[in-house]
Amino acid sequence: MQGYNVLMIYNKGLDKLLMCKRLKDPYKGLSNLVGGKIEIGESGSEAAYRELLEETNITKDDIKLHHLMDFTYYVHNCYVEVYVGRLNREASVSGDENILYWSDLDENFFDMSLYAGEGNIGHMIEQVNYIKDTLLTQENLYL
């Protein structure tokens, strides 16, 4: 079963989420979270940090990623591991695979005409919102 990862990268203030505008299929033209394939012999966490560096130039020194949830798609014989992290300092992002940008969090991430993932991005953000207030006072809890 092929593994993939999705990375929810929040800025230091927890008020913006790193997104990318897809330049190729699937979801060409839609906004999405960054991420990619988990290679054979690679742990999910290793793949998450590798993809983060490859797609954004954010390093392990800039952020600590936490495994938030998984999705298994039996029909497609694949699974997706979702990681979330908060930048510990201002970091410049750059990449050439997709167009990167920081999104405000008041967007309708369930709007499938704008966002990839059939509403999953909205669902993942809701899960982070359950713990977000705690994150501001207890840094080590999740982000």
MIMI-303485 format. One record per residue (C-alpha): x negated, y, z negated; residue number from 1; residue in one letter. Coordinates in steps of 0.05 Angstrom, whole numbers, plus 32768, in hexadecimal, padded with zeros to 4 digits. Example, Ala and Ser with C-alpha at 12.3 -4.5 7.8 and 13.67 -1.06 7.14 Angstrom:
# MIMI-303485
REC     c1     c2     c3    nr   rest
REC   7F0A   7FA6   7F64     1      A
REC   7EEF   7FEB   7F71     2      S
This chain:
# MIMI-303485
REC     c1     c2     c3    nr   rest
REC   8000   8000   8000     1      M
REC   7FE2   8043   8015     2      Q
REC   7FDA   8077   7FDF     3      G
REC   7FE0   80C2   7FE7     4      Y
REC   7FDB   80FC   7FB7     5      N
REC   7FFE   813E   7FAF     6      V
REC   7FDD   8176   7F88     7      L
REC   8004   81AB   7F62     8      M
REC   7FD1   81E2   7F56     9      I
REC   7FE8   821D   7F2B    10      Y
REC   7FC1   825D   7F23    11      N
REC   7FA5   826F   7EDF    12      K
REC   7FE4   8298   7ECD    13      G
REC   8012   825D   7EDF    14      L
REC   803C   828C   7F0A    15      D
REC   8025   8276   7F4F    16      K
REC   801F   8232   7F72    17      L
REC   7FED   8222   7FA9    18      L
REC   8011   820F   7FE9    19      M
REC   7FFD   8202   8030    20      C
REC   8020   820F   8072    21      K
REC   801B   81CD   8099    22      R
REC   7FF9   81D4   80DD    23      L
REC   8007   818D   80F4    24      K
REC   803B   8156   80EC    25      D
REC   8059   813E   80C0    26      P
REC   807C   817D   80A9    27      Y
REC   8059   81AB   80DB    28      K
REC   806C   81F4   80CC    29      G
REC   8087   81E5   8086    30      L
REC   8067   81F6   8044    31      S
REC   804C   81BE   801B    32      N
REC   801E   81AE   7FE1    33      L
REC   7FD6   819A   7FF0    34      V
REC   7FC0   8151   7FEC    35      G
REC   7FAC   8116   8015    36      G
REC   7F9B   80CC   8019    37      K
REC   7F7E   80A2   7FE1    38      I
REC   7F45   807B   8001    39      E
REC   7F37   8031   7FF4    40      I
REC   7F0E   8029   7FB5    41      G
REC   7F1E   806F   7F9D    42      E
REC   7F47   807D   7F5E    43      S
REC   7F82   80AC   7F64    44      G
REC   7F5F   80E0   7F39    45      S
REC   7F1F   80DC   7F63    46      E
REC   7F48   80E5   7FA2    47      A
REC   7F6D   8120   7F85    48      A
REC   7F2E   8146   7F75    49      Y
REC   7F0F   8133   7FB8    50      R
REC   7F4C   814B   7FDF    51      E
REC   7F50   818A   7FB5    52      L
REC   7F08   819C   7FC6    53      L
REC   7F10   8189   8010    54      E
REC   7F50   81AF   801B    55      E
REC   7F47   81EC   7FED    56      T
REC   7EFF   81F2   7FD5    57      N
REC   7F18   81ED   7F8D    58      I
REC   7EE7   81C4   7F63    59      T
REC   7EEC   819A   7F24    60      K
REC   7ECD   81D5   7EFF    61      D
REC   7F09   8201   7F13    62      D
REC   7F41   81D3   7EFB    63      I
REC   7F55   8195   7ED5    64      K
REC   7F87   816A   7EF9    65      L
REC   7FBB   8140   7ED4    66      H
REC   7FE2   8106   7EF1    67      H
REC   802B   811D   7EED    68      L
REC   8054   80E9   7F12    69      M
REC   8057   80B7   7F4B    70      D
REC   8085   80A7   7F84    71      F
REC   8087   8062   7FA5    72      T
REC   80A4   805B   7FEB    73      Y
REC   80AD   8011   7FF5    74      Y
REC   80CB   8018   803B    75      V
REC   808D   803F   8052    76      H
REC   805D   8013   8029    77      N
REC   803D   804F   8007    78      C
REC   803B   8074   7FC5    79      Y
REC   802D   80BC   7FB1    80      V
REC   8009   80D1   7F71    81      E
REC   8019   8118   7F5A    82      V
REC   7FE4   8140   7F35    83      Y
REC   7FED   8184   7F14    84      V
REC   7FB9   81B5   7EFC    85      G
REC   7FB0   81FD   7EE7    86      R
REC   7F73   8224   7EFE    87      L
REC   7F46   8236   7EC4    88      N
REC   7F2B   8273   7EE9    89      R
REC   7F38   829A   7F27    90      E
REC   7F22   8271   7F63    91      A
REC   7F1E   8281   7FAC    92      S
REC   7F43   824F   7FD7    93      V
REC   7F33   823F   801F    94      S
REC   7F3F   8207   804F    95      G
REC   7F47   81F9   8099    96      D
REC   7F78   81C0   8099    97      E
REC   7FB5   81EB   8088    98      N
REC   7FC4   8234   8077    99      I
REC   7FBD   823C   802B   100      L
REC   7FE4   826E   8002   101      Y
REC   7FFC   827B   7FBB   102      W
REC   8048   8276   7FB4   103      S
REC   8072   8299   7F81   104      D
REC   809A   8268   7F57   105      L
REC   80DE   8288   7F64   106      D
REC   80E4   8269   7FA9   107      E
REC   8118   8233   7FB9   108      N
REC   80E8   81F8   7FC0   109      F
REC   8124   81CB   7FCF   110      F
REC   812F   81EF   8012   111      D
REC   811B   81BA   8045   112      M
REC   811A   81ED   807D   113      S
REC   80DE   820D   805B   114      L
REC   80BE   81D7   8030   115      Y
REC   80A6   8191   803F   116      A
REC   80B7   8154   8016   117      G
REC   8103   814F   8017   118      E
REC   810A   8177   7FD7   119      G
REC   80D2   8153   7FB1   120      N
REC   80AB   8194   7FA8   121      I
REC   80E6   81B3   7F83   122      G
REC   80ED   8175   7F58   123      H
REC   80A3   8175   7F46   124      M
REC   80A4   81BF   7F34   125      I
REC   80E0   81B1   7F07   126      E
REC   80B9   817B   7EE3   127      Q
REC   807F   81AB   7ED7   128      V
REC   80AF   81E0   7EBE   129      N
REC   80C5   81B1   7E86   130      Y
REC   807F   81B6   7E68   131      I
REC   8069   81FA   7E82   132      K
REC   8079   8223   7E44   133      D
REC   8052   81F3   7E19   134      T
REC   8017   81F9   7E48   135      L
REC   800E   8242   7E39   136      L
REC   8001   8233   7DEF   137      T
REC   7FE4   81EC   7DF1   138      Q
REC   7FB2   81EC   7E2A   139      E
REC   7F9F   81A3   7E21   140      N
REC   7FE6   8188   7E27   141      L
REC   7FE9   8182   7E72   142      Y
REC   7FCC   81BD   7E99   143      L
